Amino acid sequence: MPARHGWLTRTLKGLGWLVVALTVLALGAAAYAWVQLGRSLPQLDGSRDVAGLSAQVTITRDALGVPTVTGTTRADVARALGFIHAQDRFFQMDLSRRRAAGELSGLFGRSALATDRSARLHRFRHRAAAVLAATAPEDLRQLTAYVDGVNAGLQALGAVPFEYQLLRQDPQPWTLEDSVLVVASMFFSLQDSTTGVEARTALLNEAFPAALADFLNSTTSEWDTPMEGGALPAPQPPAADVFDLRAAPPARASARQAEAPDTFALALGIIPPDDDARGSNNWVVAGSRTADGRALLSNDMHLALSVPNIWYRASLAWADDRGAHQVTGVTLPGVPSTIVGSNGHIAWGFTNTTADWSDRVLLEPAPGDPSKYLTPDGPRAFEVTRERIQVRDEDDQWLDVRETIWGPVAAPDHAGRQFALAWVAHQPEGMNFRLSAMESATTIEDAMAVANRAGVPGQNCVIADRQGQIAWTIAGRIPRRVGFDGRLPVSWADGTRRWAGWPAPCWAMP
């Protein structure tokens, strides 16, 4: 009995020491994680030397943490804004650029591969070079200062942001192309990158008589209040002699299964679910209708919920040969300009148009040569680019992207037809950084001209100025369609259907 008791005592003591050791290790790991988390937080006090500044820049934060950045030049302010964007939101910025470029798999592995394949079809990292080549020198200087500020802010952190600690990854430096990709990510969020609306419209037109298909596809209602012209008539259900449900054959299940949703992208909040019933709103009231003669503008941009919020509130102040400037509003981490706000002379706000900014171009194979397709100038060979997708902890994946003069070739449709995607975001002028000029606009006419030439996802833009005037226009490039209305997929092979540049800038004022 004594020997057995001795063995039991030693065993219990050993287990006790093991528990103590594990507890110490757990506390040590928790303490290390806590210290690393604290080191990854942004600098809120003190001073820091940042290369490239022409003079001192001051950053103050109010009780809610909203920064005011005050500098001598707009480039200095852009550098400082990049610094605090990186310290506060670098992981968000990284997801945006990777989403647009199709590079999420490098962080998350195979679970993001489907998202990357769909994005890589558009080759936005390649297109970013063309956008930068067309960027005005002043905008490029501002963007370069911003990018340098982002990298300075990232390097100034005592530890990498906690998301990278959890992923056991190192963040990659920011580049000029990455800021273009952040703009591209907004095109993904706000527009139809797959021309799915046209596909559904085509299916309805194939399945039902034209009158019924037009009724089901109609977007007009008695609630429409156009600013110019009369309202379009509300659709009426077709009569029974057009389509009678009582005589219709029973519906048959489709042999083609619906495409599985991209659950990874949905989880990250970087694409909206199909049933996402968002509704942004804005309104503007002229000074002629207010007690003090000043205009009122309100703007509420609804996007999918995310943590952190997609927008970053800030106030930017600087001076130049045109005087002192102060712009207050929201910025988008990854780009240096104010997206929505006021500069004291004008105020502007955006909501998404949900208009048709892309088209499905049916391709006609060249007779006897499937490697070519018909164009207005005759048969033309597809351009094929092999895209490498890096996948964490696995071998690289490869994707062959075929491109046409109109855009990339997507997977065949339900009828097996090949088609290309024509999208505003693919065009040389579809994306740019001209919206930054809104910060220094002083008249409502200047502001509307900036909005019309800005390379942003098409937005309803409302504007008010200090004289009490108000206006509405479309911000972003609008494709000028020739020979078709864009509702259905059509061939552009003979040149009678095409995009022909952009309409002249226009706006509406009461």
Salt bridges, closest charged atoms under 4 A:
ASP88 OD2 - ARG61 NH1 3.21
ASP94 OD1 - ARG97 NE 2.81
ASP94 OD1 - ARG98 NE 2.92
GLU103 OE2 - ARG125 NE 2.74
ASP148 OD2 - ARG79 NH1 3.55
ASP178 OD2 - ARG97 NH1 2.62
ASP178 OD1 - ARG125 NH2 3.03
GLU206 OE1 - HIS414 NE2 2.75
GLU206 OE2 - ARG417 NH2 3.72
ASP214 OD1 - ARG487 NH2 3.88
ASP244 OD1 - ARG246 NE 3.11
ASP276 OD2 - ARG278 NE 2.71
ASP292 OD2 - ARG294 NH2 3.08
ASP300 OD2 - HIS302 NE2 2.70
ASP320 OD2 - ARG322 NH2 3.74
ASP320 OD1 - HIS325 NE2 2.87
ASP356 OD2 - ARG481 NH2 3.49
ASP359 OD2 - ARG481 NE 2.74
GLU387 OE1 - ARG120 NH1 3.24
GLU387 OE2 - ARG123 NE 2.96
ASP393 OD2 - ARG392 NE 3.60
GLU394 OE1 - ARG110 NH2 2.87
ASP396 OD2 - ARG388 NE 3.61
ASP400 OD1 - ARG386 NE 3.19
GLU403 OE1 - ARG123 NH1 2.81
GLU403 OE2 - ARG127 NH2 3.13
ASP413 OD2 - ARG417 NE 2.83
GLU429 OE2 - ARG477 NH2 3.73
GLU439 OE1 - ARG74 NE 2.83
